[in-house]
Amino acid sequence: MLSSSLICLRVRKIVVAVNLKLPTFVRLLRQPTTPQQLAVRQQFTPPSLSSKIQQLLLSRTSTLHHYYSSLSNRAQILPPHSALQPTLQVANMATAAAPMTSLLSLLYRSFPRAVPSTSIDLDLQKVSPKIFPSCVYSDAEQVEMDQWLVNIASATDILAKADSTALSEFLTSLNKHLATRTTLLGMKPSVADISVYAVLGPVVEKWSADERTGENGYHHIVRYIDFVQNAPLFGLKIPAEEKIEIDVDDVKVVPKVVQTPKEEKEKKKEKKTTGQGGAEKSLVVGRGKNNSNSNSQSENGKGKGEEAAEPAATGTADPPREKKEKKQKQPKQQKQPAAPVAPLSPSLIDLRVGHILRAVNHPNADSLYVSTINCGDAPGTENTSVDEETGLTVRTVCSGLNGLIPLEEMQNRKIVAVCNLKPVTMRGIKSAAMVLAASPKSDDAHAGPVELVSPPVDAQAGERVFFEGWSAGEPEKVLNPKKKIWETFQPGFTTTDALEVAFDSSQVLQLAAKEGEASSTPATVATIGKLVTKSGGLCTVKSLKGATVR
């Protein structure tokens, strides 16, 4: 009988003798059951070598498994619990049903240049910048990434020990963390995300529908696993048959939208400000009985309790009354004249050239993209943030273009953005602008086709865009939804036969009526103003003529 050390030595010699790569060797641990698997085995191993490995497997499967585990530990790999189990059953030599989700295999297969198969001593902290070169990680993000790698290692131990209580706590914590984030770091991909996928992929695959999206299900983990395995952002090369099957339409209970701590703080601040504003208004106007009481209380410096005590102590009430008589009423401040009303014009809408730095799928909505857009805002502008990768002041924008425009066309391109609409939170992500796009005139705005409005190639991010003949005046800081300025002018946004974006004032009832009053006869010719940048360039679409633009 061969000793354990001798078996490991033989396996090592066999692998080195034919210069086998580790992923290839791992494939040899599986008995081929399909023609494709058989072809792979025959391609990389001669019959004699195959029989030797088979003999070793039959005699010392557990020892071989221990050897493979030691390789994983040396490479600092954290494979899932299921990946640590022998992948073939000695009794019938059947392959395991679970997909190959080993982190080592994923990295080798998906990023062969950044992580060559000859690499053994992998430093996971240094892998992320190699496989995601476009991402720049701050010191805080590096620390967070390291912490997640530690957490994932702990989760691997929990799975190995089958500790259901500890596993439940870990999954609950992770699910809560992902409720307000696209990735573990927020929106940036990292090797930590791939590690979580490698560890939890087999776990999620075995979950029932209720465990996935039921009342107490881990909705956000399921969404996250599906996002990691499919999103171009990660670029994982996982065959379709090895992906975790997730039906995005099979949602038993829709989870409540969770706001980020920043959003909750802003909401509380807004409520507090609104409440104070209402109190000030009631004091100034002084309408109604309650307001009069409030005014008298503030003037006298007394509450109801003091007023009730006055009849019972008339002898001591004279000094305060003298003080009251000495007080002189402040003259009422004259109301400031109302600001002049801006003339009705599409120039009230803040249209600018925007530069989409990057776009990703919305983690909680299949029809939405989440874009990071440079709109030329000054640092510190409300509803903006600093892009850590470029250092630019950017806006986060949700757009319902998923399925209508390929995600590739949303990367690193110039667009026209509406920048003074009131920010709206869309499925947990605050959107601070709108991307202008054209579509055929129909009742269904999402029927397609859809084309983005393109400014001139040399236009700079933040450059003002307006319609010819309607450039007078400044855009409002934020459009008041009650005034419906956008809804008033948008019906006039269209495209010409020359594929230029334009404004047809005849489609806006308020403007058409004014034009008719200004002339002796009603206007019969539409006034068309082309959409141009401040530098004079035209904004166009690819092919849609007579389309609606919104």
C-alpha positions in Angstrom: 0.0 0.0 0.0 1.4 3.4 -1.0 1.9 6.0 1.7 0.2 9.3 1.6 3.4 11.2 1.0 4.4 8.9 -1.8 1.1 9.3 -3.6 1.4 13.1 -3.4 4.9 12.9 -4.8 3.8 10.7 -7.7 0.9 13.1 -8.5 3.4 16.0 -8.4 5.8 14.1 -10.8 3.0 13.2 -13.2 1.8 16.8 -13.4 5.3 18.2 -13.8 6.4 15.6 -16.4 3.8 16.6 -18.9 3.8 20.3 -17.9 0.1 20.2 -17.0 -1.5 23.4 -15.9 -3.5 23.3 -12.6 -6.9 23.9 -14.2 -6.1 21.0 -16.6 -5.1 18.8 -13.7 -8.4 19.7 -11.9 -10.3 18.6 -15.0 -8.5 15.2 -14.8 -10.0 14.7 -11.4 -13.5 14.4 -13.1 -14.6 11.3 -14.9 -15.8 12.4 -18.4 -19.5 11.9 -19.0 -20.0 13.9 -22.1 -18.2 13.9 -25.5 -17.0 17.4 -24.8 -15.4 16.4 -21.5 -13.9 13.3 -23.0 -12.4 15.3 -25.8 -10.8 17.6 -23.3 -9.3 14.7 -21.4 -8.0 13.0 -24.5 -6.5 16.3 -25.7 -4.4 16.9 -22.6 -3.6 13.4 -21.4 -2.2 10.3 -23.1 -4.0 7.1 -22.2 -1.1 5.9 -20.0 -1.1 9.0 -17.9 -4.9 8.9 -17.7 -4.8 5.4 -16.3 -2.1 6.3 -13.8 -4.1 9.1 -12.4 -7.3 7.0 -12.4 -5.4 4.3 -10.4 -4.2 6.9 -7.9 -7.7 8.3 -7.6 -9.2 4.9 -6.9 -6.6 4.1 -4.3 -6.2 7.3 -2.5 -9.0 9.8 -3.4 -9.0 11.4 0.1 -5.2 11.8 0.0 -5.4 13.4 -3.4 -8.1 15.7 -2.2 -5.8 16.7 0.7 -3.0 17.5 -1.8 -5.3 19.7 -3.9 -6.5 21.5 -0.8 -2.9 22.1 0.2 -2.3 23.6 -3.3 -5.3 25.9 -2.7 -4.0 27.0 0.7 -0.6 27.7 -0.7 -2.2 29.9 -3.4 -4.3 31.7 -0.7 -7.4 30.5 -2.5 -10.7 30.3 -0.6 -12.8 27.8 -2.5 -16.4 27.1 -1.5 -17.1 24.2 0.8 -18.6 22.2 -2.1 -15.4 22.8 -4.1 -13.3 21.2 -1.3 -15.3 18.0 -1.6 -14.0 15.3 -3.9 -15.5 16.1 -7.3 -15.9 12.5 -8.4 -17.6 9.6 -6.6 -15.4 6.5 -6.5 -18.5 4.2 -6.5 -19.8 5.2 -9.9 -17.2 7.8 -11.0 -20.0 10.3 -11.7 -19.2 14.0 -11.9 -20.6 16.4 -9.4 -23.6 18.4 -10.5 -22.5 21.7 -9.0 -20.7 24.1 -11.5 -17.0 24.7 -11.2 -17.0 27.9 -9.1 -13.5 27.6 -7.6 -11.9 31.1 -7.3 -8.7 29.8 -8.7 -10.3 28.4 -11.8 -12.4 31.5 -12.3 -9.3 33.8 -12.2 -7.3 31.6 -14.5 -10.0 31.2 -17.0 -11.3 34.7 -17.0 -8.1 36.7 -16.6 -5.3 34.6 -18.2 -3.0 37.7 -18.8 -3.4 39.2 -15.4 -3.4 35.8 -13.5 -1.5 33.3 -15.6 -2.0 29.6 -14.8 1.6 29.3 -13.7 0.9 31.6 -10.7 0.7 29.7 -7.4 1.5 32.2 -4.7 -1.3 34.6 -5.5 -1.6 37.8 -3.4 -5.3 38.6 -3.7 -4.8 42.1 -2.5 -2.7 42.8 -5.6 -5.0 40.9 -8.0 -7.8 43.4 -8.2 -5.8 46.2 -9.9 -4.5 43.7 -12.4 -7.9 42.3 -13.4 -9.7 45.6 -13.1 -7.1 48.1 -14.4 -9.6 50.9 -14.9 -10.5 51.0 -11.2 -8.4 53.0 -8.7 -8.9 51.9 -5.1 -8.6 54.3 -2.3 -6.8 53.3 1.0 -10.2 52.9 2.6 -11.4 50.7 -0.2 -8.3 48.6 0.1 -9.0 48.1 3.8 -12.6 47.2 3.1 -11.6 44.7 0.4 -9.1 43.1 2.8 -11.8 42.8 5.5 -14.2 41.2 3.0 -11.5 38.6 2.1 -11.2 37.8 5.8 -15.0 37.5 6.1 -15.1 35.2 3.1 -12.4 33.0 4.6 -14.6 32.8 7.8 -17.6 32.0 5.7 -15.7 29.1 4.1 -14.9 27.7 7.6 -18.6 28.1 8.6 -19.6 26.1 5.5 -17.0 23.4 6.2 -18.3 23.1 9.8 -22.0 23.2 8.6 -22.7 25.8 11.3 -26.2 26.9 10.3 -26.5 29.6 12.9 -23.2 31.3 12.0 -24.0 31.0 8.3 -27.4 32.6 8.8 -25.8 35.5 10.6 -23.2 36.0 7.8 -25.8 35.8 5.1 -28.1 38.3 6.9 -25.2 40.7 7.3 -24.2 40.4 3.6 -27.7 40.7 2.4 -28.2 44.0 4.4 -24.8 45.3 3.1 -25.8 44.6 -0.5 -29.3 46.2 -0.1 -27.8 49.6 -0.9 -24.8 48.6 -3.0 -24.1 47.2 -6.5 -20.9 45.6 -5.4 -19.1 45.0 -2.1 -17.3 48.3 -2.5 -20.4 50.2 -3.7 -20.1 50.3 -7.5 -16.5 49.2 -8.1 -15.7 45.5 -8.9 -13.0 43.7 -7.0 -11.6 40.3 -6.4 -13.6 40.2 -3.2 -16.8 40.0 -5.3 -15.4 37.1 -7.3 -14.5 35.4 -4.0 -18.0 35.8 -2.7 -19.4 34.3 -5.9 -17.0 31.4 -5.7 -18.0 30.6 -2.1 -21.7 31.3 -2.2 -22.6 30.3 -5.7 -23.1 26.7 -4.9 -25.1 27.7 -1.8 -27.4 29.9 -3.7 -27.9 27.3 -6.3 -29.4 24.9 -3.8 -31.8 27.5 -2.3 -35.5 27.1 -2.8 -37.6 29.9 -4.2 -38.7 31.0 -0.7 -35.1 31.0 0.5 -34.1 33.2 -2.5 -37.0 35.7 -2.7 -39.5 34.8 0.0 -40.5 36.9 2.9 -37.3 36.1 4.8 -35.3 35.4 1.6 -31.9 36.8 0.7 -33.1 38.9 -2.3 -30.0 41.1 -2.5 -27.6 38.2 -2.4 -29.4 36.4 -5.2 -29.4 39.6 -7.3 -25.7 40.1 -6.5 -24.7 36.5 -7.5 -26.6 36.9 -10.8 -25.0 40.3 -11.4 -21.5 39.0 -10.8 -21.8 36.0 -13.1 -23.4 38.0 -16.0 -22.3 41.6 -15.8 -19.7 42.8 -18.4 -18.3 44.8 -15.5 -16.7 41.7 -14.1 -16.0 39.9 -17.4 -16.1 36.4 -15.9 -15.8 33.7 -18.5 -18.4 31.2 -17.1 -20.0 28.8 -19.6 -23.8 29.0 -19.7 -24.2 25.5 -18.3 -22.1 26.4 -15.3 -23.9 29.5 -14.3 -26.3 29.6 -11.3 -29.8 29.4 -12.7 -31.7 32.5 -11.4 -35.1 33.5 -12.7 -35.3 37.3 -12.3 -39.0 37.2 -12.7 -39.6 34.7 -9.9 -39.9 37.0 -7.0 -42.1 35.8 -4.2 -42.1 38.9 -2.1 -40.8 42.3 -3.3 -38.3 43.7 -0.7 -38.8 47.2 0.6 -36.5 49.8 -0.8 -33.7 50.5 1.6 -32.2 54.0 1.8 -28.6 54.6 2.4 -27.6 56.4 5.6 -26.8 59.5 3.6 -30.3 59.5 2.0 -32.0 58.9 5.4 -30.0 61.8 6.9 -31.0 64.1 4.0 -34.6 63.1 4.3 -34.7 63.8 8.0 -33.0 67.1 7.4 -35.5 68.0 4.7 -38.4 67.2 7.0 -36.9 69.2 9.8 -36.3 72.2 7.5 -39.9 72.0 6.2 -41.3 71.9 9.7 -39.3 75.0 10.8 -40.4 76.8 7.6 -44.0 76.1 8.3 -43.7 77.5 11.9 -42.1 80.7 10.6 -44.8 81.2 8.1 -47.6 80.9 10.6 -45.9 83.4 12.9 -45.4 86.0 10.2 -48.8 85.7 8.6 -50.7 85.4 11.9 -53.8 83.9 10.5 -56.3 82.0 12.7 -56.8 81.7 16.5 -53.9 79.4 17.1 -51.4 81.8 15.4 -52.8 84.7 17.5 -52.2 82.7 20.7 -48.7 81.9 19.6 -48.0 85.5 18.9 -49.3 86.7 22.2 -47.3 84.0 24.0 -44.1 85.0 22.3 -44.7 88.7 23.0 -45.7 88.3 26.6 -43.1 85.7 27.4 -45.8 83.6 29.2 -47.4 80.3 28.7 -51.0 79.2 29.4 -50.1 78.3 32.9 -49.0 81.9 33.7 -52.2 83.3 32.1 -54.4 81.0 34.3 -52.6 82.2 37.4 -53.3 85.9 36.7 -56.9 86.2 38.2 -55.8 84.5 41.4 -52.9 86.9 42.0 -54.1 90.3 40.8 -51.9 92.1 43.4 -48.7 90.7 41.9 -49.8 90.9 38.3 -49.4 94.7 38.0 -45.6 94.9 37.4 -45.7 92.5 34.5 -48.6 94.4 32.9 -46.5 97.6 33.2 -43.7 95.9 31.3 -46.2 94.8 28.7 -47.5 98.3 28.2 -44.0 99.6 27.8 -43.4 97.2 24.9 -43.9 98.8 21.6 -45.2 96.8 18.6 -42.7 96.5 15.9 -43.8 98.0 12.6 -44.8 95.4 10.1 -42.2 94.8 7.5 -43.3 95.7 4.0 -43.5 92.7 1.7 -40.8 92.7 -0.9 -42.0 93.0 -4.5 -42.3 89.6 -6.2 -39.5 88.7 -8.5 -40.3 89.2 -12.2 -41.7 86.1 -13.7 -39.4 84.5 -16.3 -40.8 84.5 -19.8 -42.3 81.1 -20.9 -39.4 79.5 -22.8 -37.7 76.1 -23.2 -34.5 77.9 -22.0 -35.9 77.4 -18.5 -34.7 73.8 -18.9 -31.1 73.3 -18.1 -29.7 71.3 -21.1 -26.0 70.5 -21.0 -23.4 68.4 -22.7 -22.7 65.4 -20.5 -19.9 62.8 -20.6 -20.8 59.3 -19.5 -17.7 58.0 -17.8 -19.2 54.5 -17.3 -22.6 52.8 -17.0 -23.7 49.6 -15.3 -27.0 47.6 -14.9 -29.2 48.8 -12.1 -28.9 46.2 -9.3 -32.6 46.3 -8.5 -34.3 47.0 -11.8 -33.9 45.2 -15.1 -35.0 48.1 -17.2 -32.5 50.7 -15.8 -28.9 51.6 -16.3 -26.9 53.5 -13.6 -24.5 56.0 -15.3 -21.7 58.1 -13.9 -21.9 61.4 -15.8 -19.7 64.5 -15.9 -22.0 67.4 -16.4 -19.5 70.2 -15.8 -20.7 70.9 -12.2 -18.5 72.8 -9.8 -17.1 70.8 -6.9 -19.5 70.7 -4.0 -22.6 71.2 -6.1 -25.7 69.7 -4.6 -26.6 66.1 -5.7 -23.1 65.5 -7.1 -20.1 63.5 -5.9 -16.4 63.1 -6.7 -15.6 60.2 -9.0 -12.7 58.5 -7.2 -11.3 57.1 -10.5 -11.0 60.4 -12.3 -11.4 63.0 -9.6 -14.2 64.7 -11.5 -17.4 66.1 -10.0 -20.1 63.8 -11.4 -23.8 63.0 -11.2 -25.4 59.5 -10.8 -28.1 59.1 -13.3 -30.7 56.3 -13.7 -32.1 55.9 -17.2 -34.7 53.4 -18.5 -32.6 52.4 -21.5 -31.7 48.9 -20.5 -32.9 46.6 -23.3 -33.3 49.5 -25.7 -29.6 50.6 -26.0 -26.7 48.2 -25.6 -24.7 48.8 -22.5 -21.5 49.1 -24.6 -23.0 52.2 -26.2 -23.4 53.8 -22.8 -19.7 53.8 -22.0 -17.4 56.8 -22.4 -19.6 58.8 -24.7 -21.0 62.3 -25.0 -24.8 62.9 -24.5 -27.2 65.7 -23.7 -28.5 65.8 -20.2 -31.4 67.5 -18.5 -29.7 68.8 -15.3 -32.4 70.7 -13.4 -35.2 68.1 -12.9 -35.9 67.4 -9.3 -33.7 64.4 -8.2 -35.7 61.2 -7.9 -34.8 57.9 -6.1 -35.3 55.0 -8.5 -35.3 51.6 -6.8 -32.8 52.7 -4.1 -30.5 54.8 -6.2 -30.8 58.6 -6.4 -30.9 60.0 -10.0 -29.8 63.6 -10.4 -30.3 64.1 -14.2 -31.9 62.7 -17.3 -30.3 61.5 -20.5 -32.0 62.9 -23.6 -33.0 60.2 -26.2 -35.2 60.0 -29.3 -37.9 57.4 -30.1 -40.7 57.1 -32.7 -43.8 59.0 -31.8 -46.2 56.5 -30.2 -48.1 55.8 -27.0 -45.5 53.3 -25.8 -42.3 55.2 -25.0 -40.4 51.9 -24.4 -41.4 50.2 -27.6 -38.2 51.3 -29.4 -36.1 51.8 -31.3 -34.3 54.4 -29.1 -31.3 56.6 -30.0 -29.3 58.9 -27.8 -29.0 62.5 -28.7 -25.4 63.2 -29.6 -23.7 66.6 -29.2 -20.7 67.6 -31.4 -17.7 65.4 -30.9 -15.6 68.3 -29.7 -18.2 69.6 -27.2 -17.0 69.9 -23.7 -18.8 68.4 -20.7 -21.0 71.1 -19.0 -21.3 73.2 -22.2 -24.8 74.8 -22.3 -27.2 73.5 -25.0 -30.3 75.4 -26.2 -32.7 75.8 -29.1 -32.0 78.4 -31.7 -34.3 81.4 -31.1 -34.9 80.4 -27.5 -31.5 81.2 -25.9 -32.6 84.2 -23.9 -32.8 83.8 -20.1 -31.2 81.5 -17.6 -32.4 78.0 -16.7 -34.1 77.6 -13.4 -32.0 76.0 -10.6 -34.5 73.2 -10.1 -37.7 72.9 -12.1 -40.8 73.1 -9.9 -42.9 70.0 -10.5 -46.1 71.9 -9.9 -45.3 74.3 -12.7 -44.9 71.4 -15.1 -42.3 73.3 -17.2 -40.8 70.1 -18.6 -44.2 68.6 -19.4 -45.2 71.9 -21.2 -42.2 72.1 -23.6 -41.2 68.4 -24.1 -44.0 67.8 -26.7 -42.2 70.3 -29.0 -38.9 68.3 -28.8 -38.5 66.5 -32.1 -36.0 65.5 -34.9 -35.9 66.9 -38.5 -35.4 65.1 -41.8 -31.8 66.0 -41.5 -31.6 64.1 -38.2 -31.1 67.3 -36.2 -32.8 67.7 -32.8 -35.1 70.7 -32.8 -37.9 72.4 -31.0 -41.3 72.9 -32.7 -43.1 75.7 -30.9 -46.4 74.9 -32.7 -46.7 71.8 -30.6 -46.7 73.8 -27.4 -50.2 75.2 -26.9 -49.2 78.2 -24.7 -46.6 79.3 -27.3 -48.8 78.7 -30.3 -51.6 80.9 -28.7 -49.1 83.7 -28.1 -47.9 83.6 -31.6 -51.4 83.7 -32.9 -52.2 86.8 -30.7 -49.1 88.6 -31.9 -50.1 88.4 -35.6 -53.3 89.5 -37.3 -53.9 86.0 -38.5 -53.2 82.7 -36.7 -49.8 81.3 -37.2 -49.8 78.6 -39.8 -46.0 77.9 -40.2 -44.3 76.1 -37.3 -41.3 77.9 -35.7 -38.4 75.4 -35.7 -35.3 76.0 -33.5 -32.4 73.6 -33.8 -30.7 72.2 -30.7 -27.2 73.7 -30.6 -24.3 74.0 -28.2 -23.1 77.4 -27.0 -20.2 77.0 -29.4 -22.6 76.5 -32.3 -22.5 72.8 -32.9 -25.6 70.8 -33.8 -27.1 68.0 -31.7 -28.2 65.0 -33.8 -29.5 61.4 -33.8 -28.5 58.4 -35.9 -31.5 57.7 -38.0 -34.9 58.6 -36.4 -36.8 61.3 -38.3 -39.8 63.1 -36.9 -39.2 61.4 -33.6 -40.1 62.6 -30.1 -37.2 63.5 -27.9 -37.3 63.0 -24.1 
